[in-house]
Amino acid sequence: MNEFKKASLDFWTSLGATWEKREQDGYALDLSAVRWDQSPEDFPALPENLQELDLTNCPCGSKILAQPEFQETLLKLKCQNCDIDFDTLELIGQLRSLQELDLSGTSLDDIGMEKLSKLEQLRTFAIAKTRVTDNGLRYVKAFRFLKSIDLNQNKLSEAGLCHLEGLVSLREVNLRRSSVNGAALKWLQRLVLLEKLDLRNTNFTHHGLSFLTYFRRLRSLKLGGNRIEDDGLFPLLQFPRLESLDLSGTPISDQAMKTLAQLPRLKRLYVPGTAVSDEGLQLLTSVSTLIALDVRKTAVTPSGVQQLEQHSPGLKIKSDAADLPSSHVIRSRDVLQMHGCHLTLSRSGDVIACQAGEDASPPIHWFSALESFSSLKSLELNRLALDGEQLQFLKNMSQLQSLALKQCTFPPEALSVLKSLNRLAWLDLRDTPVSDESLQALGELPSLSNLCLSRTGVTATGLESLSSAPLLRDLVIKECGQIGDPAVLALEKFKNLKHLDIRGTNITEQGFCVLTQDLPSCKIRH
C-alpha cells in the first residue's frame, strides 16, 4: 500500500470509517459511521481503485463523488438516507462501471431516475422508500443485465410493472408495500429466471397465486400481510423448487399446513400472526426438509412446540407460546402491528389508540381486526383507500372519542355509520370526499365538539344540517371552495361555537363582519 492510500484511509478510520481489501489491490470503504461533525471541510481525496463505497447518512455525498479517482473502478455504491440532489445524481450517472446501487430512503424521484439511465452495467438496484412512481420506473429498461430490484414501499401500480417486462435477467424482485395485485404480475411473466419475489403487504390475495405460475424457478416467496386463505394455497404446489415461504399475518389456519406439507423442498416457513395451532404443527412432522419455522403470535402451545422439536430435533422453531395467552384480542393486535399499524396501550394493556398511514398494508387485510378492541378511543387513518364494508366495523367501537380520516377515500354515504358513535367528540375529515348528504349523520352526533372539513366539497346546505349538533364548539372549513356568503346564514345558527376557521373560503369581508356580530363569543379566523 502506497503512502498516499495509507494516509487517506488512516484519516477516514480516525473519524469512524472502516475499510476492507478487495481483489486486484482494490478496497471497500464504509463511511456510514463517520462522525461528520468532527470532519474538516477539506478532507483528503480517496485513493484510487476504490471498488465499494458506503455513504449511508452522509451529508456531503456530492463532494465525495466528485472525486475522479474512482469513477472508473467503483462497482458498488450505497447511499441510503443521504441528501440526494440533482448534482449528486449526475455524478452517480457517470459511474459507468457501477454494478450495484442502493438509493433507498432518499429523495430520488422520477426526474432523478432519468439521470441514472446510463448505468447500463447495473446488476442490483435498490430504491426502496423513495419518491419514484410508475412514470419514473420506465428508465429501468436501460438496465438490461439487472438481476435484483428493490421497489419496497414506493407508489407503484400495474402501470409501473409493465416497465419491468423486458428485464429477463431478473432473479429477485421486491414489491413490498406497493399497491400491485395479482393481475399486475402478468407484466412479469417473461421473467422466467425469477427466484425470489416479495409481495408482502400489497393488494395481493390468494386469487392472484395463479399469476405466479410463470415463475417455476421460485425459491423464496413472501406473501405475508395479504389476504391469503387456506383454500387458495393449492397453486403453490406448482413450485417444486420453493424453499422459503412467508405467510405471516395472513388468515390461514391448520388446514393450510396440509397443503404446505406437500412442498418437496420447503426449508423455511414463516407463519407468525396466523391461526395455526398444535394441530397444524403435527401436520408438519412429515416435512423432512424443514429447518426453520416461525410460529410466534399464533395459537400453538408449549406442548405442541415440544412435540415437534422431539420429532424434528434439527428444526429451529421460533415461538412465544409460553409467554402469550391464546387470545383472539392478542392475535388481532399482532395482525395490526404486522400490517404497519401503530398501537397505543393503556397501563392495563388495553389498546386505546391506533394510527395507520400510507405505509400500512391495504385496509382490506387488517381493518376487520379493529373490531376486537372495544376499548379503542382514538383512531387516526391517513391517505388510505377505504370502502363502505370496512367503515361498517366502526359502529361497534362504542368507546371511540377521536376519529381522523385525513386524505382518505371512501363512499361519502358510508359516513352514516358514525351515527352510532355516541362518544365521538373529535372528527377530522380534511381532504376527503365528504358530501352535504353525508353531513346529515354528523349533525346527530350527541358528543361532537370538534370538526375539521378543510378542503372538502361541502356547501351551505351541508353546514345547515350540522347546526343540530348540540356540543359543536370548534369548526374548521378552511379552503372549502364552495363555501361563500350564502353559508353565513347557516353558520350564524351555531350559537355554541368558540372557534371557526373560514380562511381560504369565498366568504367576503362583509360576510365575515356579519358572523362576528352574530357570533360574539366565537373566535373567527378569516
VENBEL-V334421 format. One line per field, one symbol per residue. phi: phi as a letter, one per 40 degrees, with the letter a starting at -180 (. if undefined). psi: psi as a letter, one per 20 degrees, with the letter a starting at -180 (. if undefined). A space follows every 10 residues. Layout:
BEGIN
phi->???
psi->???
END
This chain:
BEGIN
phi->.ccccccccc ccccbhcbab cbcfgcabbb bcbccccbcc cbbcccccgc bbbbbdgccb cccccccccb ccbcbbbbbd fccbbccccc ccccccccbb bbbcgbcdbc cccccccccc cdbbbbbcfb bcbdcccccc dcccbcbabb bdfbcbbdcc ccccdccccc babbbdfbbc bccccccbcc ccccbbbbbc fbccbccccc cccccccdbb bbbdgbcbbd cccddcccbc ccbbbbbcgc ccbcdccccc ccccbcbbbb bcgbccbdcc cccccccccc baabbcfbcc bdcccccccc cbccccbcab dcbbccbccd cccccccccg cbbbbcccgc cbabbabccc cdddcacccc ccbcccbbbb bbfbcbbccc cccccccccc bbbbbcfcba cdccccccdc ccbcbbbbbc fbcdbdcccc ccccccbcbb bbbdfbccbd cccdcccccc bcbbbbbdfc cccbddcccc cccccccbbb bbcgcccccc ccccccccbc cbcbbb
psi->prhggghghh ghhijiqqqq qrqlkrrppo jhjpnhijpq hoqqqqrrkp hppokpjpil ghhgiipihj hiiphppplp krooahgghg ghiimiiphp pokqjajpah ghhhiiijmi jphpoolqla jpagghihii himhjphppo kplqmqahhh hhiihjmiip hppokpkrkq aghhihijii mijphppokq lajprhhihh iiihmijphp pojqjrmorg ijihhhijni jphppokpjr krahhhhggh iiohjphppo kqkakpahhh hhhiiiniip ippokqlajq rhghggghhh hmhipopoqk hihpqnphgg hhgggghhjj qpqpqrhijq oiqpppaiir rphhiihhhh hiniiphpoo pplqoqrhhg hhihijmiip hppplpkqqr phiiihhihi nijohppokq lrkqrghhih hhijohjphp ppkplrkqah ghhhiiiioh johopokpko ijoahhihhg hiimhiphpp ojpjajprhg hghgghghmh jpopp.
END
